[in-house]
Amino acid sequence: MDETPVLISGGGLVGLSAAMFLAQHGVAALVVEKLKAPSPLPRAAFFHMRTLELFRQAGIENAVREQSAREFTPDGAVVAVESLAGRQIASFIPTLNEGVEEVSPCRRLFVSQPGLEPILRRRAEVGGARVLGGHELISAAEDGDRVIAVLRDVETGETRPVRAKYLIGAEGGRSFLRDHLGIAMNGHGVFSNSVTIYFKADLSKHVIGRDMSVIYVINPALSGFFRFEKDGKRGFLAINVVGDPVAHPEAAANVTADMSEPRLIELVRAATGVPDLQIEIEGVMRWRCAADLAAAYQRGRIFLAGDAVHLMPPTGGFGGNTGVHDAHNLAWKLALVLKGLAGPQLLDTYEMERRPVGHFTVEQAYARYVTRTAQYLRATDYQPIAHDFDIELGYLYRSPAVLTEAGSPEGHEDPRQSFGRPGSRAPHLWLERNGRRLSTLDLFGDGFTLLAGSKGAEWISAARDVSAEVGVPLNAHAVGSGGLSDPDGKVETGFGIGSAGASLVRPDGFVAWRTRGAPDPDQLQSVVEAVLLR
């Protein structure tokens, strides 16, 4: 029987990200994927600051950015038009990266999933991960301190058992594992049977020089959005509604009723506003536009991540990013438990932390959809639209793995106002080390990290002693020590630690605890053990 510490069902964006993040922490996972080769469809995805920060930690940010530059023009506006050749009717975001320099060292970008996934896979395999293509998970059950799974070769039908300590389901919206476990999806339900049409057509004169990243199209024929590659000759059109959704709501919401090539060409021409456009259809993907959340993210040793637990409209590009963040949150916890450095109860904090984020993000994607793309629904059951920064960077964790301070808010907030409170993502501030500029975020990711103020150098020796006593790696830095300087003088206020205090940051870059007090090894040890749930 094949054995692996972690089995991952699903080798797409979220599954490969999970394997990569586990590999960062020394855990070699086995990934099983139904497809033998990646999909050739040029599926483009919008990746947020937080996702790029995680790729930065994993050492692939530059590779991802270079791939993005080969495929797409950076930045650009998010607008709505009657058609590509017609009138612009709304502007939602003037530039994709407006204001991001204030909150992150990373910039948002577009990159196709066929371009990104090989980068994720290579990084995971360097860390020992294995990817088994052409196989699917057909059963899984806990057996004491392990999970016994059965895989099937999709071509031959042959089966093989696999024994794993833990199992992650990253199978997408039609998750076998979610259904197998009997976990319900609840929320707003399905709004339409939508399609994405991948095509080649020379629209360069309508695209180049207009500096548009996402182009919503709203006209009597359809409602959807475009995204083009940088030469304006290849792209995709996602369509949610065709025809008059008020007069014929059921017909309008079933875009998949006619999937013939002439009909697909007709739709692309209607969206471009070029009636005689020469078009080559490369592919089409059916999908359901929904806003739902799973009732649970975990059953014992089996975990779900990505679209398996949260389905949301594509408006804002939140779905894939949220799935990558799920995988990142889970990976370091699995690694520490597998190594015997944390109590198994640490794994229970995955759902405690990520499910509220999933709920908030689903609702925000829904709110954007019904106000930007589907006003015809006349929906009133949506939340006020939060700032994108709040969604990407401002969510707050509440769990036993965070020593929350009295009076701390719940849910989310402006990340510029968190000031390093426990439960928040550690703030990005610029530092210098021996003359080289780096972000505070560059100090985090390998393990737990203690960051101290300018009068807190003794925290470094305290961290060394605690690390030896507890047996957990604990990196420590103090402003003004070891060549590390704070030229802008913002760290002590930005992290809320003062000159003598310190902040304990988890491997995922979230603040677990902080103090403004003087170095105290006993206090630090008790904090570390509490966060590890030992």
ROKE-793890 format. One record per residue (C-alpha): residue number from 1; x, y, z; residue in three letters. Coordinates in steps of 0.02 Angstrom, whole numbers. Layout:
<nodes>
NUM/X/Y/Z/ALA
...
</nodes>
This chain:
<nodes>
1/0/0/0/MET
2/66/171/-49/ASP
3/94/284/101/GLU
4/104/472/114/THR
5/91/596/258/PRO
6/-38/700/162/VAL
7/-143/648/14/LEU
8/-215/789/-91/ILE
9/-362/753/-206/SER
10/-359/880/-347/GLY
11/-206/943/-439/GLY
12/-267/1114/-493/GLY
13/-227/1284/-421/LEU
14/-274/1247/-240/VAL
15/-209/1068/-234/GLY
16/-40/1113/-306/LEU
17/-29/1265/-192/SER
18/-62/1152/-42/ALA
19/76/1033/-99/ALA
20/195/1179/-122/MET
21/159/1254/49/PHE
22/178/1084/133/LEU
23/344/1061/44/ALA
24/402/1227/115/GLN
25/380/1150/287/HIS
26/465/986/243/GLY
27/309/881/210/VAL
28/305/784/45/ALA
29/125/762/-10/ALA
30/48/650/-143/LEU
31/-67/743/-264/VAL
32/-192/646/-370/VAL
33/-269/730/-521/GLU
34/-398/661/-642/LYS
35/-319/747/-792/LEU
36/-159/671/-861/LYS
37/-102/839/-928/ALA
38/-150/1017/-882/PRO
39/-298/1092/-973/SER
40/-241/1183/-1131/PRO
41/-378/1314/-1111/LEU
42/-298/1484/-1075/PRO
43/-395/1509/-913/ARG
44/-340/1676/-843/ALA
45/-350/1713/-658/ALA
46/-333/1874/-560/PHE
47/-215/1856/-413/PHE
48/-223/1972/-264/HIS
49/-87/2048/-157/MET
50/-101/1919/-20/ARG
51/-82/1776/-143/THR
52/74/1855/-217/LEU
53/142/1877/-40/GLU
54/123/1689/-14/LEU
55/207/1655/-180/PHE
56/346/1772/-123/ARG
57/369/1668/35/GLN
58/377/1511/-71/ALA
59/511/1587/-183/GLY
60/409/1591/-344/ILE
61/348/1771/-351/GLU
62/474/1821/-485/ASN
63/434/1669/-592/ALA
64/248/1705/-579/VAL
65/273/1889/-620/ARG
66/380/1847/-771/GLU
67/246/1727/-834/GLN
68/113/1860/-809/SER
69/217/1986/-907/ALA
70/230/1864/-1052/ARG
71/42/1844/-1058/GLU
72/-40/2005/-1003/PHE
73/-19/2193/-992/THR
74/-2/2241/-808/PRO
75/-122/2351/-711/ASP
76/-264/2426/-811/GLY
77/-439/2480/-763/ALA
78/-596/2380/-722/VAL
79/-736/2453/-828/VAL
80/-907/2414/-903/ALA
81/-951/2441/-1086/VAL
82/-1100/2415/-1199/GLU
83/-980/2321/-1312/SER
84/-793/2319/-1339/LEU
85/-812/2433/-1490/ALA
86/-951/2534/-1408/GLY
87/-979/2655/-1267/ARG
88/-902/2640/-1093/GLN
89/-1042/2649/-964/ILE
90/-951/2630/-797/ALA
91/-779/2632/-717/SER
92/-760/2526/-559/PHE
93/-572/2533/-527/ILE
94/-457/2657/-617/PRO
95/-305/2544/-605/THR
96/-282/2366/-544/LEU
97/-145/2415/-421/ASN
98/-208/2582/-358/GLU
99/-139/2612/-183/GLY
100/-62/2440/-158/VAL
101/112/2508/-121/GLU
102/48/2569/46/GLU
103/-3/2397/108/VAL
104/101/2265/20/SER
105/269/2236/-64/PRO
106/175/2139/-200/CYS
107/66/2194/-344/ARG
108/-91/2112/-411/ARG
109/-78/2027/-578/LEU
110/-160/1914/-705/PHE
111/-84/1750/-757/VAL
112/-162/1602/-846/SER
113/-182/1444/-745/GLN
114/-91/1342/-879/PRO
115/52/1465/-855/GLY
116/47/1463/-664/LEU
117/13/1282/-620/GLU
118/178/1213/-689/PRO
119/270/1339/-579/ILE
120/175/1278/-426/LEU
121/206/1097/-472/ARG
122/394/1120/-498/ARG
123/412/1206/-330/ARG
124/312/1070/-244/ALA
125/412/931/-326/GLU
126/576/1011/-276/VAL
127/514/990/-97/GLY
128/474/807/-124/GLY
129/292/812/-177/ALA
130/228/684/-302/ARG
131/92/716/-431/VAL
132/-4/567/-498/LEU
133/-101/614/-654/GLY
134/-241/516/-732/GLY
135/-308/455/-565/HIS
136/-459/501/-459/GLU
137/-509/473/-280/LEU
138/-658/353/-267/ILE
139/-665/317/-80/SER
140/-592/376/85/ALA
141/-620/327/265/ALA
142/-532/355/430/GLU
143/-450/204/509/ASP
144/-381/250/680/GLY
145/-237/371/657/ASP
146/-242/372/467/ARG
147/-352/385/314/VAL
148/-369/240/193/ILE
149/-407/302/18/ALA
150/-435/212/-147/VAL
151/-378/286/-312/LEU
152/-436/234/-485/ARG
153/-343/248/-649/ASP
154/-465/343/-760/VAL
155/-408/249/-917/GLU
156/-389/70/-857/THR
157/-508/70/-709/GLY
158/-375/-13/-601/GLU
159/-380/36/-417/THR
160/-244/60/-288/ARG
161/-254/93/-101/PRO
162/-161/236/-18/VAL
163/-132/261/167/ARG
164/-113/441/228/ALA
165/-108/529/393/LYS
166/-220/667/324/TYR
167/-320/700/166/LEU
168/-356/868/83/ILE
169/-498/883/-43/GLY
170/-460/1019/-171/ALA
171/-573/949/-307/GLU
172/-669/1106/-351/GLY
173/-854/1147/-344/GLY
174/-911/970/-386/ARG
175/-808/895/-245/SER
176/-822/706/-226/PHE
177/-756/716/-48/LEU
178/-882/848/7/ARG
179/-1025/741/-56/ASP
180/-944/583/13/HIS
181/-938/663/185/LEU
182/-1117/726/172/GLY
183/-1070/908/195/ILE
184/-1205/1028/132/ALA
185/-1180/1190/37/MET
186/-1288/1335/94/ASN
187/-1311/1513/36/GLY
188/-1389/1607/-109/HIS
189/-1385/1459/-227/GLY
190/-1359/1457/-415/VAL
191/-1403/1612/-517/PHE
192/-1361/1550/-690/SER
193/-1287/1410/-794/ASN
194/-1143/1510/-865/SER
195/-1008/1483/-995/VAL
196/-834/1545/-1030/THR
197/-788/1551/-1214/ILE
198/-603/1544/-1257/TYR
199/-566/1617/-1428/PHE
200/-441/1693/-1548/LYS
201/-486/1852/-1641/ALA
202/-391/2007/-1690/ASP
203/-462/2141/-1576/LEU
204/-297/2231/-1551/SER
205/-363/2399/-1613/LYS
206/-500/2391/-1482/HIS
207/-387/2334/-1339/VAL
208/-209/2397/-1358/ILE
209/-183/2569/-1283/GLY
210/-347/2571/-1186/ARG
211/-268/2508/-1024/ASP
212/-413/2396/-971/MET
213/-389/2240/-866/SER
214/-566/2175/-843/VAL
215/-702/2230/-963/ILE
216/-881/2199/-911/TYR
217/-1005/2193/-1054/VAL
218/-1189/2237/-1025/ILE
219/-1304/2247/-1176/ASN
220/-1472/2175/-1234/PRO
221/-1387/2019/-1302/ALA
222/-1287/1967/-1148/LEU
223/-1204/2009/-983/SER
224/-1026/1952/-944/GLY
225/-845/2005/-949/PHE
226/-689/1998/-1059/PHE
227/-506/1971/-1021/ARG
228/-376/1982/-1160/PHE
229/-195/1933/-1180/GLU
230/-74/2075/-1210/LYS
231/-78/2070/-1401/ASP
232/-267/2085/-1406/GLY
233/-282/1930/-1516/LYS
234/-333/1800/-1388/ARG
235/-448/1803/-1238/GLY
236/-601/1737/-1154/PHE
237/-779/1795/-1130/LEU
238/-873/1738/-975/ALA
239/-1062/1752/-997/ILE
240/-1189/1747/-856/ASN
241/-1347/1799/-945/VAL
242/-1413/1803/-1124/VAL
243/-1561/1902/-1187/GLY
244/-1686/1992/-1077/ASP
245/-1672/1929/-898/PRO
246/-1827/2026/-844/VAL
247/-1946/1962/-978/ALA
248/-1872/1787/-988/HIS
249/-1774/1754/-827/PRO
250/-1760/1564/-842/GLU
251/-1703/1567/-1024/ALA
252/-1583/1711/-993/ALA
253/-1500/1623/-848/ALA
254/-1468/1464/-948/ASN
255/-1326/1517/-1061/VAL
256/-1285/1334/-1095/THR
257/-1448/1299/-1189/ALA
258/-1360/1316/-1357/ASP
259/-1173/1277/-1361/MET
260/-1153/1259/-1549/SER
261/-1004/1346/-1627/GLU
262/-1112/1467/-1729/PRO
263/-1200/1520/-1568/ARG
264/-1034/1545/-1477/LEU
265/-969/1652/-1620/ILE
266/-1131/1752/-1618/GLU
267/-1110/1788/-1432/LEU
268/-928/1843/-1449/VAL
269/-976/1958/-1593/ARG
270/-1118/2032/-1490/ALA
271/-998/2068/-1346/ALA
272/-865/2144/-1457/THR
273/-985/2248/-1561/GLY
274/-897/2189/-1720/VAL
275/-1030/2095/-1821/PRO
276/-911/2022/-1953/ASP
277/-768/1978/-1834/LEU
278/-667/1825/-1885/GLN
279/-664/1709/-1733/ILE
280/-582/1543/-1693/GLU
281/-663/1456/-1544/ILE
282/-529/1368/-1441/GLU
283/-641/1296/-1308/GLY
284/-788/1322/-1194/VAL
285/-815/1287/-1010/MET
286/-984/1269/-926/ARG
287/-1001/1326/-746/TRP
288/-1134/1375/-622/ARG
289/-1133/1550/-551/CYS
290/-1171/1527/-366/ALA
291/-1136/1599/-193/ALA
292/-1131/1458/-67/ASP
293/-1028/1403/83/LEU
294/-998/1229/152/ALA
295/-1074/1186/321/ALA
296/-904/1117/375/ALA
297/-723/1124/315/TYR
298/-664/968/408/GLN
299/-717/794/459/ARG
300/-585/718/571/GLY
301/-428/690/468/ARG
302/-508/748/306/ILE
303/-505/932/257/PHE
304/-584/1029/113/LEU
305/-516/1186/30/ALA
306/-552/1303/-114/GLY
307/-710/1288/-218/ASP
308/-751/1128/-125/ALA
309/-805/1238/21/VAL
310/-844/1407/-55/HIS
311/-927/1445/-220/LEU
312/-937/1626/-273/MET
313/-967/1731/-429/PRO
314/-809/1777/-524/PRO
315/-837/1962/-491/THR
316/-679/2022/-404/GLY
317/-582/1862/-434/GLY
318/-597/1808/-252/PHE
319/-628/1621/-273/GLY
320/-457/1557/-323/GLY
321/-365/1675/-207/ASN
322/-470/1620/-58/THR
323/-431/1439/-99/GLY
324/-244/1471/-103/VAL
325/-259/1556/67/HIS
326/-355/1405/134/ASP
327/-212/1292/81/ALA
328/-82/1406/159/HIS
329/-173/1414/326/ASN
330/-188/1225/333/LEU
331/-13/1178/274/ALA
332/90/1245/419/TRP
333/-30/1172/546/LYS
334/-23/999/466/LEU
335/166/1010/459/ALA
336/186/1051/644/LEU
337/62/917/697/VAL
338/145/786/586/LEU
339/314/829/663/LYS
340/244/815/839/GLY
341/279/998/876/LEU
342/97/1050/897/ALA
343/-55/970/974/GLY
344/-180/891/853/PRO
345/-310/1018/912/GLN
346/-214/1147/811/LEU
347/-296/1072/657/LEU
348/-468/1118/723/ASP
349/-420/1301/706/THR
350/-418/1283/516/TYR
351/-608/1287/506/GLU
352/-622/1413/649/MET
353/-512/1535/553/GLU
354/-551/1502/371/ARG
355/-739/1472/370/ARG
356/-783/1649/430/PRO
357/-665/1716/295/VAL
358/-751/1607/167/GLY
359/-923/1671/219/HIS
360/-870/1853/214/PHE
361/-786/1833/44/THR
362/-933/1739/-33/VAL
363/-1049/1879/23/GLU
364/-935/2013/-46/GLN
365/-921/1925/-214/ALA
366/-1110/1908/-217/TYR
367/-1134/2092/-176/ALA
368/-1020/2142/-320/ARG
369/-1109/2024/-438/TYR
370/-1285/2085/-404/VAL
371/-1235/2269/-409/THR
372/-1113/2264/-557/ARG
373/-1167/2122/-669/THR
374/-1343/2071/-623/ALA
375/-1443/2223/-571/GLN
376/-1592/2137/-653/TYR
377/-1601/2021/-502/LEU
378/-1654/2171/-399/ARG
379/-1570/2088/-252/ALA
380/-1582/2166/-80/THR
381/-1503/2023/19/ASP
382/-1323/2080/2/TYR
383/-1196/2157/119/GLN
384/-1125/2332/97/PRO
385/-975/2320/-18/ILE
386/-813/2323/82/ALA
387/-651/2396/15/HIS
388/-547/2270/-83/ASP
389/-404/2293/41/PHE
390/-517/2234/183/ASP
391/-557/2075/87/ILE
392/-382/2038/25/GLU
393/-283/2083/182/LEU
394/-399/2137/321/GLY
395/-484/1980/384/TYR
396/-457/1938/567/LEU
397/-434/1765/642/TYR
398/-516/1711/804/ARG
399/-459/1541/870/SER
400/-355/1462/1010/PRO
401/-203/1486/895/ALA
402/-218/1674/924/VAL
403/-203/1762/1092/LEU
404/-336/1891/1055/THR
405/-330/2055/1150/GLU
406/-480/2121/1244/ALA
407/-588/2234/1139/GLY
408/-520/2172/973/SER
409/-644/2181/828/PRO
410/-707/2026/738/GLU
411/-728/1990/555/GLY
412/-624/2111/453/HIS
413/-555/2286/452/GLU
414/-448/2406/351/ASP
415/-274/2325/358/PRO
416/-200/2499/375/ARG
417/-288/2512/544/GLN
418/-240/2342/617/SER
419/-72/2400/684/PHE
420/-15/2221/714/GLY
421/-160/2168/826/ARG
422/-162/1979/860/PRO
423/-267/1890/731/GLY
424/-221/2010/591/SER
425/-98/1987/449/ARG
426/67/2062/504/ALA
427/84/2234/425/PRO
428/199/2271/280/HIS
429/331/2402/322/LEU
430/498/2433/237/TRP
431/658/2390/330/LEU
432/842/2385/285/GLU
433/967/2248/323/ARG
434/1148/2286/290/ASN
435/1096/2415/162/GLY
436/970/2304/72/ARG
437/785/2350/71/ARG
438/662/2218/127/LEU
439/484/2207/188/SER
440/437/2153/363/THR
441/343/2013/273/LEU
442/510/1946/211/ASP
443/554/1903/392/LEU
444/407/1782/406/PHE
445/358/1615/332/GLY
446/490/1486/378/ASP
447/423/1461/554/GLY
448/373/1566/703/PHE
449/456/1737/709/THR
450/479/1861/849/LEU
451/501/2043/798/LEU
452/558/2162/936/ALA
453/575/2349/952/GLY
454/734/2452/963/SER
455/756/2420/1151/LYS
456/706/2238/1141/GLY
457/869/2155/1089/ALA
458/857/2038/1238/GLU
459/705/1960/1158/TRP
460/826/1877/1036/ILE
461/914/1777/1171/SER
462/746/1741/1253/ALA
463/682/1671/1089/ALA
464/837/1563/1072/ARG
465/809/1489/1245/ASP
466/624/1460/1215/VAL
467/658/1377/1047/SER
468/779/1255/1129/ALA
469/658/1220/1272/GLU
470/502/1198/1167/VAL
471/587/1116/1018/GLY
472/508/1231/890/VAL
473/611/1343/775/PRO
474/587/1524/826/LEU
475/672/1659/723/ASN
476/701/1824/813/ALA
477/741/1999/753/HIS
478/757/2166/841/ALA
479/760/2336/759/VAL
480/937/2403/772/GLY
481/1017/2230/797/SER
482/1097/2112/673/GLY
483/1106/2244/538/GLY
484/916/2267/537/LEU
485/858/2447/535/SER
486/694/2539/523/ASP
487/736/2693/418/PRO
488/557/2759/420/ASP
489/535/2732/608/GLY
490/368/2643/585/LYS
491/390/2468/656/VAL
492/359/2503/840/GLU
493/196/2594/805/THR
494/149/2488/654/GLY
495/158/2328/757/PHE
496/96/2409/918/GLY
497/246/2347/1020/ILE
498/334/2505/1073/GLY
499/523/2507/1093/SER
500/538/2366/1221/ALA
501/401/2247/1164/GLY
502/388/2111/1034/ALA
503/266/2029/913/SER
504/252/1841/886/LEU
505/207/1803/705/VAL
506/146/1631/651/ARG
507/216/1539/499/PRO
508/70/1602/395/ASP
509/116/1784/430/GLY
510/-26/1817/554/PHE
511/9/1894/723/VAL
512/-19/1770/864/ALA
513/27/1881/1012/TRP
514/114/2044/1057/ARG
515/172/2140/1208/THR
516/241/2311/1246/ARG
517/328/2241/1399/GLY
518/510/2201/1431/ALA
519/587/2034/1377/PRO
520/518/1888/1478/ASP
521/572/1711/1426/PRO
522/444/1625/1538/ASP
523/302/1727/1464/GLN
524/363/1693/1288/LEU
525/373/1506/1319/GLN
526/196/1498/1386/SER
527/134/1598/1237/VAL
528/219/1484/1110/VAL
529/152/1328/1194/GLU
530/-23/1403/1201/ALA
531/-22/1447/1016/VAL
532/37/1271/974/LEU
533/-105/1199/1080/LEU
534/14/1087/1176/ARG
</nodes>
